[in-house]
């Protein structure tokens, strides 16, 4: 058994069109009916006034009173009545005696007969009008007395047939119907045009579908963790979901405000105000690393921009740690090759019967490696920093750069346990400064990177100097902006490391400066306040993602002295 398909509800535009069409039709019909009734009433009133004016003019005429005094009033009054009837446009003029016997009538056969209608009020001296059906049919008539020296000597009745009144009204109704029809047609056309545009705007959806889409829209905005920002054609905020407010640090109501009023960093504001689409651009805020995508919305004209924001702060930090691990792995691979060469040297000395020289060679290598490791640990006993320095030293060795820890360095073990400074931020600051210094020093004569780490009254001081070309004093501020670099951009872009350093330092209310190094090149100095852990409060745990690689590096450095030897070439600490 097949059921008839349930018809789809009419679209919102269709419903509005039907409602508006019915409303216009009812209004026009009501106006036409009201106008017809009003015009007919006005026509009857006008006919009554016309008839009364004619009747009174006849009653006041001296010739009429003179004719009534004669023995045969009809002789003089009949021609006069017919003449007045033709001149004034009334349908009849009847002059009668006080008893209602006609002296005049349009139909001469009815002269001398009794007047059909009411004459009582006129006999009492009062003029009146009425609608009455007489010998000529229904008519609107006026009756007034004829006075002669204060006595009623006759009566005059003038009237217009209802048929004539109806004909006049019909002529007006015909014109009214034409006007009403034109108004209905114009109203229908205007309603159709407006609703056609509404249909395009609502995509033919009915009210239930629009309500459902609105509910889905609101649910999606609150459920999506990524930031969503919608701008209108004037770059004002039209919509911002909860994720966007969190990522941009916006707490106030910003709908209707310009993007320039949100207080965002200048590069991010420029990206949002750009008319060109942006794809996977990395931007920094005060505490986050965001990937920004913008897509203009156009439909013949610019209607706005859709912006999506993704938080990659944690991912960026992990990627930095992964890059460090990869560099350390490459260093270990190279050191393993060097260790194999030394082992072959020891074996060859033994085969040549020079065992004492083989032992002396191996012992010297082990003592040198252990001495270098001990010197690093004694200068910087904080395990996270020590492990980071040993790992970076291995990378520097592979790149032909000497990494030196200055004699001024001195940081006790347990620094992070006594403060709430996250280990991840420490790795971000020092690691990126060393990477930037190695990039600058690589390829120069006597390439060297000098690291100084100590604490004083201002907090933790991390100073990294290189032997590169240095930084132009005019660029001391721009060097910390995202995207600034003196090297060509690679597949992943450049200019993010120092921007991340500045972000981390600013987050802890520290300072970051750059100046010329004593031996040439650039010297970056980061000062981080060290707020202590509140008494009785547990020490801030080192984040697992940031803590795990560092101890492993330290353990490998201590367990494999070869790594330490290659981490600090030349035996200089």
C-alpha positions in Angstrom: 0.0 0.0 0.0 1.5 3.3 -1.1 0.9 6.5 0.9 0.7 9.8 -0.7 3.9 11.9 0.0 3.4 14.5 2.7 3.7 17.9 1.1 6.8 19.9 2.2 5.8 22.9 4.2 5.7 26.1 2.2 8.9 28.2 2.5 9.0 31.2 4.7 9.0 33.5 1.7 6.0 31.6 0.3 4.1 31.9 3.5 4.8 35.6 3.8 3.7 36.1 0.1 0.4 34.2 0.7 -0.3 36.1 3.9 0.6 39.5 2.3 -1.5 38.7 -0.8 -4.5 37.9 1.3 -4.0 40.9 3.5 -3.8 43.2 0.5 -6.8 41.6 -1.1 -8.8 42.0 2.1 -7.7 45.6 2.6 -8.6 46.6 -1.0 -11.9 44.8 -0.9 -12.8 46.4 2.5 -11.8 49.8 1.2 -13.9 49.3 -1.9 -16.9 48.1 0.1 -16.6 51.0 2.5 -16.2 53.5 -0.3 -19.3 52.1 -2.1 -21.4 52.3 1.1 -20.0 55.8 1.9 -20.5 57.0 -1.7 -24.1 55.7 -1.8 -24.9 57.4 1.5 -23.3 60.6 0.4 -25.2 60.4 -3.0 -28.5 59.9 -1.2 -27.7 62.9 1.1 -26.8 65.0 -1.8 -30.0 64.0 -3.6 -32.0 65.0 -0.6 -30.3 68.3 -0.3 -30.8 69.0 -4.0 -34.5 68.1 -3.8 -35.0 70.2 -0.7 -33.3 73.2 -2.4 -35.5 72.9 -5.5 -38.7 72.5 -3.3 -37.9 75.5 -1.2 -37.1 77.7 -4.2 -40.5 76.8 -5.7 -42.3 77.4 -2.4 -40.7 80.8 -2.1 -41.5 81.9 -5.7 -44.2 84.7 -5.7 -45.5 83.4 -9.0 -46.4 80.1 -7.3 -48.4 81.8 -4.6 -50.1 83.9 -7.3 -51.1 80.9 -9.3 -52.5 79.1 -6.2 -54.9 82.1 -5.7 -56.5 81.5 -9.1 -59.3 79.2 -9.8 -57.2 76.8 -11.9 -53.7 76.6 -10.4 -52.7 73.7 -12.7 -52.8 75.9 -15.7 -49.9 78.1 -14.6 -48.1 75.7 -12.2 -47.7 72.6 -14.5 -45.5 74.3 -17.2 -43.5 76.0 -14.4 -43.0 72.7 -12.6 -41.8 70.9 -15.8 -39.4 73.8 -16.6 -37.9 73.7 -13.1 -37.7 69.9 -13.3 -35.7 70.1 -16.6 -33.4 72.9 -15.3 -32.5 71.4 -11.9 -32.2 67.7 -13.0 -34.7 66.4 -10.5 -37.0 63.6 -11.6 -40.3 65.2 -10.5 -41.8 68.3 -9.1 -45.2 68.1 -7.5 -47.2 71.0 -6.2 -50.4 70.2 -4.2 -53.0 71.7 -2.0 -52.9 71.2 1.8 -55.1 68.1 1.4 -52.4 66.4 -0.8 -54.3 66.7 -4.1 -51.8 67.2 -6.9 -51.8 70.4 -9.0 -48.7 69.3 -11.0 -47.1 66.0 -11.9 -44.7 64.7 -14.7 -47.5 62.3 -15.6 -50.5 64.6 -16.4 -52.9 61.7 -15.9 -52.1 61.7 -12.2 -52.9 65.4 -11.7 -55.9 65.8 -9.4 -55.1 62.6 -7.6 -53.8 62.2 -4.0 -50.1 62.6 -3.4 -48.4 59.3 -2.4 -46.2 60.0 0.6 -46.1 61.7 3.9 -47.2 65.3 4.3 -47.9 65.5 8.0 -44.7 67.3 9.1 -45.1 69.8 6.2 -48.7 70.6 7.3 -47.2 71.7 10.6 -44.7 74.0 8.8 -41.7 71.7 8.9 -39.7 70.7 5.8 -38.4 67.2 5.6 -36.9 64.5 3.3 -37.7 60.9 3.0 -37.2 57.9 0.7 -40.6 56.6 -0.5 -41.9 54.5 -3.3 -44.5 56.5 -5.1 -46.1 56.5 -8.6 -42.7 56.9 -10.3 -41.0 54.2 -8.1 -38.6 54.6 -5.1 -37.3 58.1 -4.8 -35.6 60.5 -2.4 -38.0 63.3 -2.0 -38.3 66.6 -0.1 -41.6 68.1 1.1 -42.0 71.7 2.2 -45.0 74.0 2.8 -46.0 77.0 0.7 -46.8 79.9 3.1 -48.9 83.0 2.2 -49.2 85.5 4.9 -48.3 82.9 7.5 -50.9 80.4 6.3 -50.1 77.1 4.5 -51.7 77.4 1.1 -50.0 74.4 -0.5 -47.2 71.9 -0.5 -44.2 71.3 -2.8 -42.4 67.9 -3.3 -39.3 67.5 -5.4 -37.5 64.2 -5.7 -34.9 62.2 -7.4 -35.5 58.5 -8.2 -33.3 56.0 -6.3 -32.6 54.4 -9.7 -30.8 57.6 -10.8 -28.9 57.8 -7.6 -27.8 54.1 -8.0 -26.6 54.9 -11.5 -24.5 57.8 -10.3 -23.0 55.5 -7.6 -22.3 52.8 -10.1 -20.2 55.2 -12.2 -18.2 56.0 -9.1 -17.9 52.3 -8.1 -16.6 51.5 -11.6 -13.8 54.0 -11.2 -13.2 52.8 -7.6 -13.0 49.2 -8.8 -10.4 50.2 -11.4 -8.3 52.0 -8.7 -8.7 49.0 -6.3 -7.7 46.5 -9.0 -4.6 48.6 -9.9 -3.7 48.8 -6.2 -4.1 45.0 -5.9 -2.0 44.3 -8.9 0.8 46.7 -7.8 0.7 45.4 -4.3 0.9 41.8 -5.6 3.8 42.6 -7.8 5.7 44.4 -5.1 5.0 41.6 -2.6 6.3 39.0 -5.1 9.5 41.0 -5.8 10.2 41.4 -2.1 9.4 37.8 -1.3 11.5 36.6 -4.2 14.5 38.3 -2.6 13.6 36.9 0.8 13.4 33.4 -0.8 16.9 33.8 -2.1 18.1 35.1 1.3 16.5 32.2 3.2 17.4 29.6 0.4 13.8 28.5 0.2 13.7 27.2 3.8 10.5 27.4 5.9 10.3 28.7 9.4 10.8 25.3 11.0 14.0 24.7 9.0 15.3 28.1 9.8 14.7 27.6 13.5 16.4 24.2 13.3 19.4 25.7 11.5 19.7 28.4 14.1 19.7 25.8 16.9 22.4 23.8 15.1 24.4 27.0 14.5 24.3 28.0 18.2 25.2 24.4 19.3 28.1 24.2 16.9 29.5 27.6 17.9 29.6 26.6 21.6 30.8 23.0 20.9 33.7 23.8 18.6 36.9 24.3 20.6 38.7 26.1 17.7 38.2 29.8 17.5 35.7 31.2 15.0 35.4 34.9 14.2 33.1 36.4 11.6 33.7 40.0 10.3 31.3 42.1 8.3 32.2 44.1 5.2 33.6 47.0 7.4 35.8 44.6 9.4 33.5 44.8 12.5 33.0 41.7 14.6 29.7 40.1 13.6 30.2 36.9 15.6 32.8 35.3 17.9 32.4 31.9 19.6 33.6 30.9 23.0 36.8 29.4 21.6 37.6 32.6 19.8 37.1 34.6 23.0 39.4 32.3 24.9 42.2 32.2 22.3 42.2 36.0 21.8 41.8 36.8 25.5 38.6 38.8 24.9 36.2 39.2 27.8 34.0 42.2 26.9 31.2 42.3 24.4 32.9 43.0 21.1 30.1 42.4 18.5 29.8 45.5 16.4 33.3 46.7 17.2 36.2 47.0 14.7 39.0 44.4 14.8 41.4 47.3 15.4 39.7 47.9 18.8 40.3 44.4 20.2 43.9 45.2 21.3 45.5 42.3 19.4 49.1 42.3 18.3 49.8 44.4 15.2 50.7 41.4 12.9 47.5 39.5 13.9 45.4 42.6 13.5 46.9 43.2 10.0 46.1 39.6 9.0 42.5 40.0 10.1 42.1 43.3 8.2 43.6 41.9 5.0 41.4 41.5 2.0 43.4 38.6 0.8 42.9 35.1 2.2 45.4 33.8 4.7 46.2 30.1 5.0 47.8 28.5 8.1 49.7 31.7 9.2 51.3 31.5 12.6 50.7 34.4 14.9 51.6 35.1 18.5 49.5 36.7 21.2 50.6 37.4 24.8 50.4 33.8 25.8 49.5 31.7 22.8 50.7 30.5 19.4 47.8 30.6 16.9 47.4 29.3 13.4 45.1 31.7 11.5 43.1 31.1 8.4 40.9 33.8 6.8 38.5 33.4 4.0 36.5 36.3 2.4 32.8 35.9 2.0 31.5 37.5 -1.2 28.4 37.4 -3.3 28.9 40.0 -6.0 30.3 42.3 -3.3 32.4 41.9 -0.2 30.2 40.7 2.6 32.8 39.9 5.3 35.5 37.5 6.4 35.4 34.1 8.2 38.4 33.6 10.5 39.4 30.3 12.1 41.9 30.1 15.0 43.8 27.0 16.2 45.9 27.0 19.3 49.2 25.3 18.6 51.0 26.6 21.7 51.6 23.1 23.1 52.3 21.7 19.7 54.9 24.4 18.9 56.6 23.7 22.2 56.7 19.9 21.5 58.0 20.5 18.0 60.9 22.6 19.4 61.7 19.8 21.8 61.4 17.3 19.0 63.8 19.3 16.9 66.3 19.3 19.8 66.0 15.6 20.1 66.5 15.1 16.4 69.6 17.2 16.6 70.9 15.3 19.5 70.2 12.0 17.8 72.2 13.2 14.8 75.0 14.2 17.1 75.0 10.8 18.8 75.1 9.1 15.4 78.2 11.1 14.4 79.7 10.5 17.9 79.1 6.9 17.5 81.1 7.0 14.3 83.9 8.8 16.2 83.7 6.4 19.1 84.1 3.5 16.6 87.2 5.2 15.2 88.7 5.5 18.7 87.8 1.9 19.5 89.5 0.8 16.3 92.6 2.8 17.3 92.6 1.1 20.7 92.2 -2.4 19.1 94.9 -1.6 16.6 97.4 -0.6 19.3 96.6 -3.8 21.2 97.2 -5.8 18.0 100.5 -4.0 17.6 101.5 -5.1 21.0 101.3 -1.6 22.5 98.8 -2.3 25.2 100.1 0.3 27.6 99.7 3.0 24.9 96.1 1.7 24.2 95.2 1.9 27.9 96.7 5.4 28.2 94.8 6.6 25.1 91.5 5.2 26.3 92.0 6.5 29.8 92.8 9.9 28.6 89.7 10.0 26.5 87.5 8.9 29.4 89.1 11.3 31.8 88.7 14.2 29.4 85.0 13.4 28.8 84.3 13.0 32.5 86.1 16.2 33.3 84.0 18.1 30.7 80.8 16.7 32.1 81.8 17.5 35.6 82.6 21.1 34.7 79.2 21.6 33.1 77.4 20.1 36.0 79.5 22.1 38.5 78.8 25.3 36.7 75.1 24.6 36.1 73.8 21.9 38.4 70.2 22.5 37.6 69.4 19.3 35.7 67.1 20.8 33.0 69.6 23.5 32.1 72.6 21.1 32.3 70.9 18.6 30.0 69.9 21.3 27.6 73.5 22.7 27.4 75.0 19.3 26.8 72.5 18.5 24.1 73.0 21.9 22.4 76.8 21.4 22.7 76.5 18.2 20.7 74.5 20.0 18.0 77.0 22.9 18.0 79.9 20.5 17.5 78.3 18.9 14.5 77.7 22.4 13.0 81.3 23.5 13.5 80.5 25.9 16.3 82.2 25.9 19.7 79.7 26.2 22.6 81.2 27.7 25.7 79.7 28.0 29.2 81.3 31.1 30.8 83.0 31.1 34.2 80.3 33.5 35.5 77.7 30.8 35.3 76.4 29.3 38.5 73.0 27.9 39.2 72.3 25.5 42.1 70.4 22.3 41.8 66.7 22.5 42.7 66.1 25.9 41.1 62.8 24.9 39.5 61.7 23.1 42.7 62.0 26.3 44.7 60.1 28.5 42.2 57.1 28.2 40.0 59.1 28.8 36.8 58.0 26.1 34.3 60.8 24.0 32.9 59.2 24.2 29.4 59.4 28.0 29.4 63.1 27.7 30.5 63.8 25.3 27.6 62.0 27.6 25.2 64.0 30.7 26.2 67.5 29.3 26.4 67.1 26.7 23.6 65.8 29.2 21.1 68.5 31.8 22.0 71.3 29.1 21.6 69.7 28.0 18.3 69.6 31.5 17.0 73.2 32.1 18.1 74.4 29.0 16.4 72.7 30.1 13.2 74.4 33.4 13.4 77.9 32.1 14.3 78.0 29.1 11.9 80.4 29.7 9.0 82.3 32.5 10.7 86.0 32.4 11.7 86.4 31.1 15.2 82.6 30.4 15.4 81.7 30.4 19.0 78.5 30.7 21.2 79.0 31.7 24.8 76.3 30.9 27.4 76.1 32.6 30.8 73.5 31.4 33.3 73.3 32.7 36.9 70.9 34.1 39.4 71.0 37.5 41.2 68.6 39.8 43.0 66.6 40.4 39.8 66.1 36.7 39.2 67.4 34.2 36.6 69.7 35.7 34.0 70.3 33.8 30.7 72.9 35.5 28.4 73.8 34.1 25.0 76.5 35.7 22.8 77.7 34.7 19.3 80.5 35.7 16.9 78.1 36.4 14.0 77.4 39.6 12.1 75.5 41.1 15.0 72.2 42.9 14.9 71.7 46.4 13.4 70.7 48.8 16.2 67.8 49.9 14.0 66.4 46.4 14.2 66.7 45.8 17.9 62.9 45.8 18.3 62.0 44.2 15.0 64.3 41.2 15.6 61.7 39.9 18.2 58.8 40.1 15.9 57.4 37.0 14.2 58.7 36.5 10.7 61.8 38.7 11.0 65.0 36.9 10.0 68.2 37.6 8.1 68.1 34.1 6.5 65.9 32.9 3.6 62.6 31.3 4.7 62.5 27.6 4.6 59.5 25.3 4.1 58.3 25.9 7.6 59.1 29.6 7.7 61.6 31.5 9.9 61.5 34.2 12.5 59.4 32.4 15.1 62.1 31.4 17.7 62.9 34.8 19.1 59.2 35.7 19.0 58.5 32.7 21.2 61.3 33.7 23.5 59.8 37.2 23.9 56.4 35.7 24.5 57.7 33.4 27.3 59.7 36.2 28.9 56.7 38.6 28.8 54.4 36.0 30.2 56.7 35.9 33.3 57.0 39.7 33.4 60.7 39.5 32.5 62.9 41.5 30.2 64.6 40.6 26.9 67.3 42.7 25.3 69.9 42.5 22.6 73.2 44.3 22.3 76.6 44.0 20.7 78.7 41.2 22.2 82.2 42.2 23.6 83.9 40.2 20.8 81.5 41.2 18.1 78.3 39.6 17.1 75.1 39.8 19.1 74.4 39.2 22.8 70.8 38.4 23.9 70.0 38.6 27.6 66.8 37.4 29.2 66.0 38.2 32.9 63.2 36.1 34.5 61.9 36.9 38.0 61.9 33.9 40.2 58.8 34.0 42.4 59.2 31.5 45.2 56.7 28.8 46.0 54.3 29.7 48.8 55.2 28.1 52.2 53.4 24.9 52.6 52.5 24.7 49.0 53.9 21.8 46.9 56.6 22.7 44.4 55.4 23.3 40.9 55.9 20.0 39.0 57.9 20.1 35.9 55.5 19.4 32.9 56.0 15.9 31.8 56.3 16.8 28.1 59.1 19.2 28.8 60.8 17.3 31.7 61.1 13.9 30.1 63.6 14.7 27.3 66.0 16.7 29.6 66.9 14.1 32.3 67.2 11.6 29.5 69.7 13.9 27.8 71.6 14.4 31.1 71.7 10.6 31.8 73.0 9.9 28.3 75.6 12.7 28.7 76.8 11.2 32.0 76.7 7.6 30.8 78.5 8.3 27.5 81.5 10.5 28.1 82.1 10.6 24.4 79.1 12.8 24.0 80.4 15.3 26.5 83.8 15.4 24.8 82.2 16.1 21.4 79.7 18.5 23.0 82.4 20.9 24.0 85.2 20.7 21.3 88.6 21.7 22.4 88.0 20.8 26.0 86.9 24.4 26.8 84.1 24.9 29.3 
